[in-house]
């Protein structure tokens, strides 16, 4: 046997052994901004800047992974590129989860340990359409799958359980999720039920908020939820083209918004997130930008615009803001997560935000709503 033929026969096995012997160090694949980008535009002072795009997860070129790439090509790395990323969440240790509808999975990255997991759930009933994410205080990850229910994973990424019904009622189309650390409740949007369910840490129903309609406290295909720093619930009432706010007991305390294709209006409200100053960031998939509102419901500014360029968005869905005011926006159509930085959280555009506890007054009584 010649040396060349021996390599052809045994080379792949040798390479595979070398790859198995060298642990990969995983990291987010990024595309850095070619030049500084900001909102509002220069020469105004920057309030939000674009940093980079996150396009997937890849392993470092260790000896083993480099040899494997020679033998098998780059498909291994490409298999972890984002396809239809629709939601993003971060936890206090820096870990990041990205719900990827195109993969039918959640990418979970641990930057401190360079570890990566692709979460799909149990083999007998895997996820199909993960659309929203939330971490609890202990690092458990709740994944809302719009066609299957809620999947729960442990802090180490191990699958724990699936929640398919609440209070004996099957979930219709679970979408947005949010965890309340003060109440230790998980809020779950059921878009088809036009309701928000509050579940305890064991998944038991505590209360139901809403019902279909266009009156105060009613919903028309809600999609996402978030919590203010003071613990109030904020809901994207998407097809009523408004935001509604509830106290921790589920009582309506405010609402604002109207349909519109320009700044100040809502087209297709999706993700909601609060920054360190208590300002609300609203991702609008239809308008392809994010708007910032203060606690007086005043529009402060917007960032992003329709497009495929680095800093732009084609369909912003999920949004998350970490403790350092890094803003992560899941851009469904552009197959990436855009990372922005809130430069000045205290006074964007010269408008001082109200105190976190200063909620707007309840809306006036309204006539009974007509059901759409």
C-alpha positions as CSV (number, residue, x, y, z in Angstrom):
1,X,0.0,0.0,0.0
2,X,1.4,3.4,-1.0
3,X,1.6,6.3,1.5
4,X,-0.9,8.2,-0.6
5,X,-3.4,5.4,-0.7
6,X,-2.9,4.7,3.0
7,X,-3.9,8.4,3.8
8,X,-6.9,8.1,1.6
9,X,-8.0,5.0,3.5
10,X,-7.1,6.0,7.1
11,X,-6.6,9.7,6.9
12,X,-10.2,10.7,7.7
13,X,-10.2,8.4,10.7
14,X,-6.9,9.9,11.9
15,X,-8.3,13.4,11.4
16,X,-11.5,12.5,13.2
17,X,-9.5,11.2,16.1
18,X,-7.4,14.3,16.3
19,X,-10.6,16.5,16.2
20,X,-12.1,14.4,19.0
21,X,-9.0,14.9,21.1
22,X,-9.1,18.7,20.9
23,X,-12.1,20.5,22.5
24,X,-13.5,23.4,20.4
25,X,-13.8,26.9,21.8
26,X,-17.1,28.3,20.6
27,X,-17.9,32.0,20.1
28,X,-20.4,34.2,18.4
29,X,-19.6,34.9,14.8
30,X,-19.6,38.7,14.2
31,X,-19.5,41.2,11.5
32,X,-18.1,44.5,12.8
33,X,-19.3,47.9,11.6
34,X,-17.1,49.4,8.9
35,X,-17.4,52.9,10.4
36,X,-19.2,54.5,13.3
37,X,-23.0,54.6,13.0
38,X,-25.3,56.5,15.3
39,X,-28.8,57.8,16.1
40,X,-29.6,60.6,15.9
41,X,-27.4,61.3,13.0
42,X,-24.2,63.4,13.3
43,X,-23.6,66.2,14.2
44,X,-26.2,65.6,16.9
45,X,-24.8,63.8,20.0
46,X,-25.1,60.0,19.7
47,X,-27.7,58.3,21.9
48,X,-27.7,54.9,20.2
49,X,-24.7,53.5,18.3
50,X,-24.5,50.4,16.1
51,X,-21.8,48.1,17.1
52,X,-21.9,44.9,15.0
53,X,-24.0,42.0,13.7
54,X,-24.1,38.6,15.2
55,X,-24.6,36.0,12.4
56,X,-24.1,32.7,14.1
57,X,-21.8,30.5,16.2
58,X,-18.5,29.0,15.2
59,X,-15.7,27.1,16.8
60,X,-12.1,28.3,17.0
61,X,-9.6,26.8,14.6
62,X,-7.9,24.4,17.0
63,X,-5.7,21.6,15.6
64,X,-8.6,19.2,15.7
65,X,-11.2,21.5,14.1
66,X,-8.7,22.7,11.5
67,X,-8.0,19.1,10.4
68,X,-11.7,18.3,10.4
69,X,-12.3,21.4,8.1
70,X,-9.6,20.1,5.7
71,X,-11.3,16.7,5.6
72,X,-15.0,17.7,5.6
73,X,-15.1,21.4,4.6
74,X,-16.8,24.2,6.4
75,X,-20.3,22.8,6.7
76,X,-19.9,22.2,10.4
77,X,-19.5,25.9,11.0
78,X,-22.1,27.0,8.5
79,X,-24.6,24.6,10.2
80,X,-24.6,27.0,13.1
81,X,-25.3,30.2,11.2
82,X,-28.5,32.0,12.1
83,X,-31.5,31.4,9.8
84,X,-34.6,33.3,10.7
85,X,-33.5,34.5,14.2
86,X,-36.7,35.7,15.9
87,X,-35.8,36.2,19.6
88,X,-32.8,36.8,21.8
89,X,-32.2,36.7,25.6
90,X,-29.3,37.3,27.9
91,X,-28.5,36.3,31.5
92,X,-26.3,37.9,34.1
93,X,-23.3,35.7,33.4
94,X,-23.2,36.8,29.8
95,X,-24.8,33.8,28.2
96,X,-27.0,34.4,25.2
97,X,-29.8,32.5,23.7
98,X,-31.1,33.0,20.1
99,X,-34.4,31.4,19.0
100,X,-33.9,30.4,15.4
101,X,-37.1,29.4,13.5
102,X,-35.1,28.4,10.4
103,X,-33.2,25.8,12.5
104,X,-36.1,24.8,14.7
105,X,-33.8,25.3,17.6
106,X,-32.3,27.7,20.1
107,X,-28.6,28.6,20.0
108,X,-27.2,28.9,23.5
109,X,-23.7,30.4,23.9
110,X,-21.7,30.6,27.2
111,X,-19.0,33.2,26.5
112,X,-17.2,32.7,29.8
113,X,-16.5,29.0,29.1
114,X,-16.6,29.1,25.2
115,X,-19.4,26.5,25.3
116,X,-22.2,26.2,22.8
117,X,-25.4,24.1,22.8
118,X,-28.1,23.7,20.2
119,X,-31.3,23.2,22.1
120,X,-34.1,21.3,20.4
121,X,-36.0,19.6,23.2
122,X,-36.7,15.9,23.5
123,X,-36.2,13.6,20.5
124,X,-39.8,12.4,20.7
125,X,-41.3,15.9,20.5
126,X,-38.7,18.4,19.4
127,X,-39.3,22.2,19.0
128,X,-40.5,23.3,15.6
129,X,-41.1,27.1,15.8
130,X,-39.3,28.7,18.8
131,X,-40.4,32.3,18.9
132,X,-39.6,33.8,22.3
133,X,-37.2,33.3,25.2
134,X,-36.9,34.2,28.9
135,X,-34.3,33.3,31.6
136,X,-35.4,33.1,35.2
137,X,-33.3,34.0,38.3
138,X,-31.7,30.6,38.4
139,X,-30.7,30.5,34.8
140,X,-33.5,28.3,33.6
141,X,-34.5,29.1,30.1
142,X,-38.1,29.2,28.9
143,X,-38.7,28.8,25.2
144,X,-42.0,29.5,23.7
145,X,-42.8,27.4,20.7
146,X,-45.8,28.7,18.8
147,X,-46.8,25.2,17.6
148,X,-45.9,23.0,20.6
149,X,-46.0,24.8,23.9
150,X,-43.3,25.9,26.4
151,X,-40.0,24.1,26.7
152,X,-38.0,24.5,29.9
153,X,-34.2,24.0,30.0
154,X,-32.0,23.9,33.1
155,X,-29.1,26.3,33.7
156,X,-26.7,23.8,32.1
157,X,-28.9,23.6,29.0
158,X,-30.4,20.2,29.9
159,X,-34.1,19.7,28.8
160,X,-36.4,19.7,31.9
161,X,-40.0,19.7,30.8
162,X,-42.7,20.9,28.4
163,X,-45.8,22.9,29.3
164,X,-48.6,22.3,26.8
165,X,-51.6,23.5,28.8
166,X,-52.4,26.0,31.6
167,X,-55.2,25.5,34.1
168,X,-56.4,22.5,32.1
169,X,-56.7,24.6,28.8
170,X,-54.3,23.7,26.0
171,X,-52.1,26.5,24.8
172,X,-53.3,27.8,21.5
173,X,-50.3,29.7,20.1
174,X,-47.8,30.6,22.9
175,X,-45.6,33.6,21.8
176,X,-44.1,36.2,24.1
177,X,-42.7,35.2,27.6
178,X,-41.3,37.3,30.4
179,X,-40.1,36.4,33.9
180,X,-40.8,38.5,37.0
181,X,-38.0,38.2,39.5
182,X,-40.0,40.0,42.3
183,X,-43.2,37.9,41.9
184,X,-41.4,34.8,40.6
185,X,-44.0,34.5,37.9
186,X,-43.7,33.6,34.2
187,X,-46.0,35.6,31.9
188,X,-46.9,33.8,28.7
189,X,-48.8,35.3,25.8
190,X,-51.3,33.1,24.1
191,X,-51.9,34.9,20.8
192,X,-54.9,32.8,19.7
193,X,-56.5,33.1,23.2
194,X,-56.0,36.9,23.2
195,X,-54.8,36.5,26.8
196,X,-51.7,36.6,29.1
197,X,-51.2,33.8,31.6
198,X,-49.3,34.2,34.8
199,X,-47.6,30.9,35.8
200,X,-45.7,30.1,39.0
201,X,-42.3,28.6,39.0
202,X,-43.8,25.1,38.7
203,X,-46.0,26.1,35.7
204,X,-49.3,26.4,37.6
205,X,-51.8,29.0,36.5
206,X,-52.0,32.0,38.9
207,X,-54.1,34.4,36.8
208,X,-55.4,35.2,33.3
209,X,-55.3,38.7,31.9
210,X,-57.3,39.9,29.0
211,X,-59.7,38.5,26.4
212,X,-60.5,39.4,22.8
213,X,-61.7,42.9,22.0
214,X,-60.5,46.5,21.5
215,X,-61.6,47.9,24.8
216,X,-59.3,48.7,27.7
217,X,-57.7,45.5,29.1
218,X,-58.7,43.5,26.0
219,X,-56.4,42.2,23.3
220,X,-56.4,41.5,19.6
221,X,-53.6,39.0,18.8
222,X,-51.1,40.1,21.4
223,X,-47.5,39.0,20.7
224,X,-44.9,40.0,23.3
225,X,-44.6,41.0,27.0
226,X,-42.0,42.8,29.1
227,X,-41.7,44.0,32.7
228,X,-40.9,47.5,33.9
229,X,-38.2,48.0,36.6
230,X,-41.1,48.4,39.1
231,X,-42.6,45.1,38.1
232,X,-45.6,46.2,35.9
233,X,-46.5,44.2,32.9
234,X,-46.3,45.8,29.4
235,X,-48.0,44.0,26.5
236,X,-47.7,44.4,22.7
237,X,-51.4,44.4,21.7
238,X,-50.4,44.0,18.1
239,X,-53.5,44.2,16.1
240,X,-55.0,46.9,18.2
241,X,-51.8,48.8,17.4
242,X,-51.1,49.8,21.0
243,X,-49.2,49.1,24.1
244,X,-51.1,48.2,27.3
245,X,-49.7,48.3,30.9
246,X,-50.9,46.4,33.9
247,X,-49.9,46.4,37.6
248,X,-48.6,43.1,39.1
249,X,-52.1,42.0,40.0
250,X,-53.3,42.4,36.4
251,X,-55.2,45.7,36.7
252,X,-54.9,48.0,33.7
253,X,-53.0,51.2,34.5
254,X,-52.3,52.7,31.1
255,X,-52.2,52.3,27.3
256,X,-51.0,54.2,24.3
257,X,-50.4,53.9,20.6
258,X,-52.2,53.9,17.2
259,X,-51.7,52.4,13.8
260,X,-49.1,54.2,11.7
261,X,-46.3,53.7,9.2
262,X,-44.2,56.6,10.5
263,X,-42.3,57.4,13.7
264,X,-44.8,57.5,16.6
265,X,-47.1,54.9,15.0
266,X,-47.3,51.2,15.3
267,X,-47.4,48.7,12.3
268,X,-46.6,45.3,13.6
269,X,-45.4,45.5,17.3
270,X,-43.1,42.6,18.3
271,X,-40.4,42.7,20.9
272,X,-40.4,44.9,24.0
273,X,-37.5,45.6,26.4
274,X,-36.5,48.1,29.1
275,X,-33.1,49.7,29.5
276,X,-31.4,50.6,32.8
277,X,-33.3,53.9,33.0
278,X,-36.7,52.3,32.6
279,X,-37.1,53.5,29.0
280,X,-39.2,51.2,26.8
281,X,-37.8,50.0,23.5
282,X,-40.5,48.7,21.0
283,X,-39.4,46.7,18.0
284,X,-41.8,47.1,15.1
285,X,-41.5,44.4,12.4
286,X,-43.7,46.2,10.0
287,X,-42.0,49.6,10.2
288,X,-38.5,48.0,10.5
289,X,-37.2,50.2,13.3
290,X,-37.2,50.4,17.1
291,X,-38.8,53.3,19.0
292,X,-37.9,54.5,22.5
293,X,-40.6,55.8,24.9
294,X,-40.4,57.2,28.3
295,X,-42.7,56.6,31.3
296,X,-44.9,59.4,30.2
297,X,-45.5,57.6,26.9
298,X,-43.6,60.2,25.0
299,X,-41.7,59.2,21.9
300,X,-38.0,60.0,22.5
301,X,-36.3,58.7,19.4
302,X,-36.1,55.8,17.0
303,X,-33.2,53.8,15.6
304,X,-32.9,51.6,12.5
305,X,-34.7,51.8,9.2
306,X,-35.8,49.3,6.5
307,X,-32.8,47.8,4.6
308,X,-30.1,45.1,4.6
309,X,-27.1,47.3,5.3
310,X,-25.3,46.7,8.5
311,X,-27.1,49.0,10.8
312,X,-30.6,48.6,9.2
313,X,-33.4,46.1,9.8
314,X,-35.7,44.1,7.6
315,X,-38.0,42.6,10.2
316,X,-37.0,43.3,13.9
317,X,-38.8,40.8,16.1
318,X,-37.2,40.0,19.5
319,X,-35.2,42.5,21.5
320,X,-33.1,42.2,24.6
321,X,-31.1,44.7,26.6
322,X,-28.4,43.6,29.1
323,X,-27.2,45.3,32.3
324,X,-24.6,47.3,30.3
325,X,-27.2,48.7,27.9
326,X,-26.1,46.5,25.0
327,X,-29.2,46.2,22.8
328,X,-29.7,43.0,20.8
329,X,-32.3,43.0,18.0
330,X,-33.2,39.8,16.2
331,X,-33.6,40.7,12.6
332,X,-35.7,37.9,11.1
333,X,-35.3,38.6,7.4
334,X,-31.6,39.6,7.5
335,X,-30.6,36.4,9.4
336,X,-28.7,38.2,12.1
337,X,-28.9,39.8,15.5
338,X,-27.9,43.5,15.4
339,X,-26.0,44.8,18.4
340,X,-26.5,48.4,19.4
341,X,-25.3,50.3,22.5
342,X,-27.4,52.9,24.4
343,X,-24.8,55.6,24.9
344,X,-27.0,57.9,27.1
345,X,-29.8,56.1,29.0
346,X,-30.6,59.0,31.2
347,X,-31.6,61.7,28.8
348,X,-32.0,60.6,25.2
349,X,-32.9,63.4,22.8
350,X,-33.1,65.9,25.7
351,X,-36.3,64.3,27.2
352,X,-35.9,63.4,30.8
353,X,-37.6,60.1,31.6
354,X,-40.1,59.9,34.4
355,X,-39.3,57.9,37.5
356,X,-39.9,54.1,37.1
357,X,-42.8,54.2,39.5
358,X,-44.6,57.1,37.8
359,X,-47.1,55.2,35.8
360,X,-49.7,57.0,33.7
361,X,-53.2,57.3,35.2
362,X,-55.8,54.6,34.3
363,X,-57.7,55.2,31.1
364,X,-61.2,56.7,31.4
365,X,-64.2,54.2,31.3
366,X,-65.1,53.1,27.8
367,X,-68.2,51.9,26.2
368,X,-68.4,48.1,25.7
369,X,-66.1,47.0,22.9
370,X,-67.3,45.4,19.8
371,X,-65.6,42.1,19.2
372,X,-63.7,42.0,15.9
